[in-house]
Amino acid sequence: MATTPMLQLLQGYLKVTADRQQTVAANVANVDTPGYHTKDINFQAAMQREMNEGNDVRFDNISSDVDGLPERPDGNNVNIDRESMLMAQTQLQYQMGVQLIKAEFHRLLTAIKDGN
């Protein structure tokens, strides 16, 4: 399937956003797991990696523990309020990416119809 550089970039954006959403969901799922430490994906670093490496990039090793969060006595440092805010943020980022892809397809369709 033929694609444009913009579509490739937006596909990578959605991939990074979905991976971050999964990381946040894993944090929420482990809110009561003793010793669990909150993980996150550095969105900017992941996007830079996606732009440099394209479809070959793997984010297995890009998530890392979040430093500076207070731990409970059981060693867990998941803050449900922080994770809820990040969940909402990543959902909005994903929705924005979908809207940008729609706009790109609309632009391509217009170009095809107009013969440009």
FIGU-770520 format. One record per residue (C-alpha): residue in three letters; chain; x, y, z. Coordinates in Angstrom, 1 decimal, padded with zeros to 4 digits, always signed. Layout:
# FIGU-770520
REC	ALA	A	X	Y	Z $
...
***
This chain:
# FIGU-770520
REC	MET	A	+000.0	+000.0	+000.0 $
REC	ALA	A	+001.4	+003.4	-001.0 $
REC	THR	A	+001.7	+005.9	+001.8 $
REC	THR	A	+002.8	+009.5	+002.3 $
REC	PRO	A	+005.5	+010.7	+004.7 $
REC	MET	A	+002.8	+012.4	+006.7 $
REC	LEU	A	+000.8	+009.2	+007.0 $
REC	GLN	A	+003.9	+007.4	+008.1 $
REC	LEU	A	+004.6	+010.0	+010.8 $
REC	LEU	A	+000.9	+010.0	+012.0 $
REC	GLN	A	+001.0	+006.2	+012.1 $
REC	GLY	A	+004.0	+006.3	+014.3 $
REC	TYR	A	+002.3	+009.0	+016.5 $
REC	LEU	A	-000.7	+006.7	+017.0 $
REC	LYS	A	+001.7	+003.8	+017.8 $
REC	VAL	A	+003.6	+005.8	+020.4 $
REC	THR	A	+000.3	+007.1	+021.9 $
REC	ALA	A	-001.2	+003.6	+022.1 $
REC	ASP	A	+002.0	+002.2	+023.7 $
REC	ARG	A	+001.9	+005.0	+026.3 $
REC	GLN	A	-001.8	+004.3	+027.0 $
REC	GLN	A	-000.9	+000.6	+027.6 $
REC	THR	A	+001.8	+001.6	+030.0 $
REC	VAL	A	-000.5	+003.9	+032.0 $
REC	ALA	A	-003.2	+001.1	+032.0 $
REC	ALA	A	-000.6	-001.3	+033.4 $
REC	ASN	A	+000.2	+001.2	+036.2 $
REC	VAL	A	-003.5	+001.4	+037.1 $
REC	ALA	A	-003.8	-002.4	+037.0 $
REC	ASN	A	-000.9	-002.6	+039.5 $
REC	VAL	A	-002.0	+000.1	+041.9 $
REC	ASP	A	-002.3	-002.5	+044.7 $
REC	THR	A	+000.8	-004.6	+043.8 $
REC	PRO	A	+003.4	-004.4	+046.5 $
REC	GLY	A	+006.7	-003.1	+045.3 $
REC	TYR	A	+005.4	-002.1	+041.9 $
REC	HIS	A	+007.0	+001.1	+040.5 $
REC	THR	A	+005.2	+003.4	+038.1 $
REC	LYS	A	+006.4	+003.3	+034.5 $
REC	ASP	A	+006.0	+005.8	+031.7 $
REC	ILE	A	+007.2	+006.3	+028.1 $
REC	ASN	A	+009.0	+009.5	+027.3 $
REC	PHE	A	+006.7	+010.6	+024.5 $
REC	GLN	A	+009.2	+013.0	+022.9 $
REC	ALA	A	+012.0	+010.5	+022.9 $
REC	ALA	A	+009.7	+007.8	+021.6 $
REC	MET	A	+008.5	+010.0	+018.7 $
REC	GLN	A	+012.1	+010.9	+017.9 $
REC	ARG	A	+012.9	+007.2	+017.8 $
REC	GLU	A	+009.9	+006.5	+015.6 $
REC	MET	A	+010.8	+009.3	+013.2 $
REC	ASN	A	+014.4	+008.0	+012.9 $
REC	GLU	A	+013.7	+004.3	+012.8 $
REC	GLY	A	+010.2	+004.1	+011.3 $
REC	ASN	A	+008.3	+000.8	+011.4 $
REC	ASP	A	+011.3	-001.1	+012.8 $
REC	VAL	A	+011.2	+000.6	+016.2 $
REC	ARG	A	+010.3	-001.5	+019.2 $
REC	PHE	A	+009.2	+000.2	+022.5 $
REC	ASP	A	+009.8	-002.8	+024.7 $
REC	ASN	A	+012.8	-001.1	+026.3 $
REC	ILE	A	+011.7	+002.5	+026.1 $
REC	SER	A	+009.4	+002.5	+029.2 $
REC	SER	A	+011.2	+003.3	+032.4 $
REC	ASP	A	+010.4	+003.8	+036.1 $
REC	VAL	A	+009.2	+007.3	+037.0 $
REC	ASP	A	+011.5	+008.8	+039.6 $
REC	GLY	A	+010.4	+011.1	+042.4 $
REC	LEU	A	+007.0	+009.7	+043.2 $
REC	PRO	A	+006.3	+009.0	+046.9 $
REC	GLU	A	+006.2	+005.3	+047.9 $
REC	ARG	A	+003.6	+003.8	+050.2 $
REC	PRO	A	+004.8	+001.5	+053.0 $
REC	ASP	A	+004.4	-001.5	+050.7 $
REC	GLY	A	+006.9	+000.0	+048.1 $
REC	ASN	A	+004.3	+000.8	+045.5 $
REC	ASN	A	+004.4	+004.4	+044.1 $
REC	VAL	A	+001.4	+004.4	+041.7 $
REC	ASN	A	-000.7	+007.5	+042.1 $
REC	ILE	A	-004.1	+006.9	+040.7 $
REC	ASP	A	-004.8	+010.6	+040.2 $
REC	ARG	A	-001.6	+011.0	+038.2 $
REC	GLU	A	-002.4	+008.0	+036.1 $
REC	SER	A	-006.0	+009.1	+035.5 $
REC	MET	A	-004.7	+012.5	+034.2 $
REC	LEU	A	-002.2	+010.7	+031.9 $
REC	MET	A	-004.9	+008.4	+030.7 $
REC	ALA	A	-007.1	+011.3	+029.7 $
REC	GLN	A	-004.1	+013.1	+028.1 $
REC	THR	A	-003.1	+010.1	+026.0 $
REC	GLN	A	-006.8	+009.6	+024.9 $
REC	LEU	A	-006.9	+013.2	+023.7 $
REC	GLN	A	-003.5	+012.8	+021.9 $
REC	TYR	A	-004.8	+009.6	+020.2 $
REC	GLN	A	-008.0	+011.3	+019.1 $
REC	MET	A	-006.0	+014.2	+017.7 $
REC	GLY	A	-003.9	+011.8	+015.7 $
REC	VAL	A	-007.0	+010.1	+014.3 $
REC	GLN	A	-008.3	+013.5	+013.3 $
REC	LEU	A	-005.0	+014.4	+011.6 $
REC	ILE	A	-005.1	+011.1	+009.7 $
REC	LYS	A	-008.6	+011.9	+008.5 $
REC	ALA	A	-007.5	+015.3	+007.4 $
REC	GLU	A	-004.6	+013.8	+005.5 $
REC	PHE	A	-006.9	+011.3	+003.7 $
REC	HIS	A	-009.2	+014.1	+002.9 $
REC	ARG	A	-006.3	+016.1	+001.4 $
REC	LEU	A	-005.3	+013.1	-000.7 $
REC	LEU	A	-008.8	+012.5	-001.9 $
REC	THR	A	-009.1	+016.2	-002.9 $
REC	ALA	A	-005.8	+015.9	-004.8 $
REC	ILE	A	-007.0	+012.8	-006.6 $
REC	LYS	A	-010.4	+014.4	-007.5 $
REC	ASP	A	-008.7	+017.6	-008.7 $
REC	GLY	A	-006.0	+015.7	-010.6 $
REC	ASN	A	-003.2	+017.4	-008.7 $
***
